[in-house]
Amino acid sequence: MTRSHTSRDFESELRELRAHSLAMGARCERSLQLALEAFWTGSAELAAEVEELDRQIDADEMQIDALVLRILALRQPVAYDLRFLTTALKLVTDLERIGDEAVNISERAKEGHAAKDEVKERLEKMSEQAQQMVRDALDAFVEGEAARAEQVLERDDAVDAAYGDILRKMTEFMKNNVDEIPAAIRVMKVAKYIERIADHATNIAEEVIFMVRGEDVRHVRTHPPPKVQH
């Protein structure tokens, strides 16, 4: 591929952008891990760590936005480079929101183990799937791998199914354990936050596909083509 910009400065700026994006993504992953641990253990100390990481993630967003805007103004990139930079602007928005969801999870770090235990295995698997989606979406962005991004899209349905299953189990649990309703509601909210994190990973994956191929795949999976009758 022939690019309009071949200067060392420009390539150095792109490397800097990738490094910043990876660092922000790593902070988001760490924040999510701590938030989930706080939720399961009820640790206020871990919840406080998540709050501190969120402040760093917010700062990351502002720094990356400023870097991208500076590159756009100075280099006036076209084609792939332009798509890469505009994708980076969208990426940091999704990562910042993932950080916000981690804070939301950590704020539910209270007692209520009966409700948590009811869906512990399912919720843990759901959170692992969402975390892997985030990790793979970020790697796809940095490496420019549309195929890996497509794999992220394919895994979103499993997270949605897990979320629906947890809601059903918690609804039934509340019917039989009236005293545990507040704890059950916290579990349902945490499941929702994890489902949103998977959605943000999906957004990033869709943006990566556009970046690499120039193909807009947003909303495509929502409306599958009708089956042909033979």
Secondary structure, 3 states (H helix, E strand, C coil): CCCCCCCHHHHHHHHHHHHHHHHHHHHHHHHHHHHHHHHHHCCHHHHHHHHHHHHHHHHHHHHHHHHHHHHHHHHCCCHHHHHHHHHHHHHHHHHHHHHHHHHHHHCCCCCCHHHHHHCHHHHHHHHHHHHHHHHHHHHHHHHCCHHHHHHHHHHHHHHHHHHHHHHHHHHHHHHHCHHHHHHHHHHHHHHHHHHHHHHHHHHHHHHHHHHHHCCCCCCCCCCCCCCCCC
